[in-house]
Amino acid sequence: MAQLPATPLADCLELRWEVIRTCFLLRDRMGYFIGTWGSVAVRVEDGVLTTPSRMKYEDVKPEDLVVVDWEGKTLRGHRPPNPDVELHRQALLQRSDLAALIHSHSPWASVCACSHRSIPVLTDDMAAVIGGEVHCARYVPAGRDRDLARAAREAIGPDACAVLLANHGVVAGGRDPAEAVVAAQIVERAAMILIQAEALGGATPISEQHWRAERIRYLEQPSLPEQPQTLAIRSPAPSPEPPQMPQPSRTDRTQ
C-alpha cells in the first residue's frame, strides 16, 4: 500500500516539551515505560529528535534533547542520545510515512514479543491506525543496538506502523507524537485480545481486503486522531515581578 511521506516536524520548543510530556504519559499513566526504559523519537527537518541517555524525566529540559542526522551523528545537543536512537533512525529511514516513534515495554505486547508471535489485524481501530499485521523481529541479544535496529527495519514491512522486538518490547509510530501514542495503545489492546481470545478457541483476524480498505479510509481523513490526555508539564512560567513597596504618604514624610 503506497503511503504519502510524513511531513517532518519543526524542531521547536513546544515540540520538545511535547516529547517530554509524552514520556511522562507513557511511564506514569500508561505503564508502558519502566523508569527510563523506553524512548520517543520525532522526525525533524534535518534528522531525528530524541531523548537523552540516562536522565530521569523529572530532570529533562528541552535543551537536553538531542538531534542526530540521518547518518547517526549528533547535530544538536550537549548530551548523548538514548541507546534506542539507532532503532528509531533505521525505522524512520525504512518508513518515510512515519514522523514519530515510541519504543516501549508495554505488558501485553511484550508477551507476544517474548512468544515471537506476530499480531494479526483483529479490530477496526487496528486496521485504521496500525494498517496491517504487526510482525515480530528476530531476537537480538542486549547491547547490539545496530543489529537490533536492522532486525526491526527488516521486520516492520510497508504496511503496519508497528513492530515487535523479540524478547524485548515494541515500536509503534504515527505522523506525530500523539498518533504514535494512540498506535502504541492499539497494539497493546490487540495483543491483549489475541492472548485472551485463546480461551475461546483463538481470535479471528479481519481479512486483508477489509483492513486495507479501512486503512485507506482512515488515511484520507482530514485530521489526526484526538490527542491523548497528557500530564500538565509545561515550560516554566516566567518569574513574577517583585511586589512594589508602598510609597509613604505625604503625612508619613512630615512626621
N, C-alpha and C positions, 0 to 999 in steps of 0.2 A: 504494500500500500504506500503510494507516494505521499509524503507529508511535507508541508512547507517548512523551510528553515525557521527556527525561532529567532526572534529579534534579541540581540544582546542587550542587557540592561546597563544603564548608566551607573558607573561606579561613583555613587554619591553618598552623602552622609546618611540619608534616610534608608537607602538600601542596606548599608552596613548595620544600622540599628535593626532593620528587619531580620537580617541574618542572625543577630544576637538574640532577638526575641524568639525566633523560631527554635533556636537551640534550647531555650528555657521551656518553651511549649512542649517540645519532644521529650525532654527529661522530666519535667515536674508535673505535667498534666497527663501526658500520654504514656509515660514509662517506656518509651522506645529507646532512649539513651540511658546508659548506666554511667554515672559520673561524667567523664569527658569521652567515653567510648561511644562515638557517633560523630557525624560531621555533616555540615551543609556547604554546598558549593554553588556558585552562580556564574553563568556565562556573562562576562562583561565585554566591552568593546575590544579590548586588547589581550584577553586571556581569561583566567579563572580566578574569581574572588572566593576565598575560603577562610575558615577559622584557623587560629594559630595552634601550635602544638603545646600540650601540657600546661594549659592555663585554665583555671576554674572559670566557668562562665560568669560568675559574680565579679571577676576581675577584668573581664574582657571589655575593652572600649573600642569604638570604631577604628581608631588608628592602629589597633593591634591586629586587625585582619590583614591578610596577605593576598597579593595578586601575583600569580605566576603566568608566564606566557605559554604559548602552545608547544614550546619545546621543554617546558618544565622549569625554566629559570625564573627566579624571583624578579619581578618588575617593581613592585611597591610593597613596603612593609619592613619593619625592623625586627620581626620575629620569624622563626622558622615556621613554615606551613605544617598543618597536621599531617600525619603519615598517610591519610587517605587521599592526598592531593593527586597522586598518580592515578588512582582508581577513578576519581572524578574527571581528570583530564582525558584519560583514554575513553571513558564512556561518552563524554561530550564531543570528542573527535568522531566517534562512531555514529553518534546520533545528533545530527545538526538541528533536529526538530525540538530538542530539549534545551532549556536555558537554566534550569535549577535541578539539583540532585540532593537527595538525602540518603546518607548511609546510616542505617540503624540496626539495632539488635532486638526488634520487636518480637515478643514471645512466640506467637503462632507461626509467623513467617520463618522464625529461626528453627522451629520444629521441622518444617518442610525442608529447610536448608540442611539440617542435620540428617534428614532421611534421603537427601539427594533427590527430592521429588519435586517436579515442576507443578505449578498451579494452573489448571485449565481455566478457561473463562466460564465462570459459574453464575454470575449475576449481571443484570443490565448495567449497573454502575461500573462494574469491572470492564464490561465491553466498551463502555463510553470513555472512561477516563484512562484505563490501562491499555486497552486496544490490542489484546492478544494474550496468549499463554505466557506465563512468567516462567522462563526456563531456569534451571539450576546450573551454575557454572561448576566446572571441575574443582576438586579440592586442591588448595594450595597451602602449604604449611605457613604458620605465622612468621612474619618478618620478611617475607619475599614479596614486597609491595608491588614491584613491577610485574612479577608473574601473576599475582592476583588480578592486577589491572588488565593484563592481557586475557586472562580467563574470562573476566566479566565482559570485556569487549567482544570476545568471540561468542559468548552465550546470549547476549541481550537481543540480538536479531533486529529486524527492521520494524517490528510491529509494537510489541509491548514496551511500555516505558518503565519497566522494572526488571530486575534480575536478582535471583537468589545466589548467594555465595556459599558454597558447600561448607557445612560445619562452622559457619561464621555468622551470617546475617543477610541483609537485603539492601538493595539500592533501588530507590524509586525516584522518578523525575516528573517534571512538568515544564510549562512555559514560563513560570515564575515560582518563587518560593511557596506561595500559598497553594498553587495547584500541586506542587510536589508534596506538600503535607497531606492534601486530600488523597493523592495517589498512594502514599505510604499507609494511610488509614484503610483504603480499599483493599490493598494487598493483604494487610493484616486480617481484615474481616474475611476475605476469600480463603485465606489459609485456615482460619478457624472453621469455616463452613466445610471445607474439604475434609478436615480431620474428624469433625464431629459427625459428618454425614456417613462415615464408615459404620456407625452404629445402626444405620438404617439401610445398609447394603451398598453405600457409596453414592457420591454425588453424580449427577448427570450434567455434563457441560453443555453450554449453548453451542449450536452449530456454527462453523466458521462463516457461513453465509450471513447469518443473523448478527454475529458480533461485529463483523466488518461493516455491515450497514449501520449499526448503532454507533460505531466509532466515527464513521464519516459524518453522520448527523450531528454528533457532538462537536466535532472539529469545525463544522460550519456555523455553529452558534456564534453570535457577535461578541459574547463576553465569556470570561473565565468563570469557574465556579466561585461561589461566595467564599471569601477569605475566612479561615477558621478563627475562632476567638483566641486571641493571644494574650499573654501576660502583659500587664501595663508597665512595660520597661521602655522608657523614653530617654532621650538625651537630657542631661541635667539642665534644669531651668537656670537662667541667669540669676546671680545673687541679687536679692532685693536691695534697693537703695537704702543706705543707713537712715534711720529716723532723724528728722530735723529737730534740733533742740529748740524749745520755745524761746522767743526773744523776750527779754524783760520789758515790762510796760514802762511808760513814762513815769508812773508813780513809783515803781521799783527803783528806777535810776536816781530819783530825787531823795530817797531815804538814806 
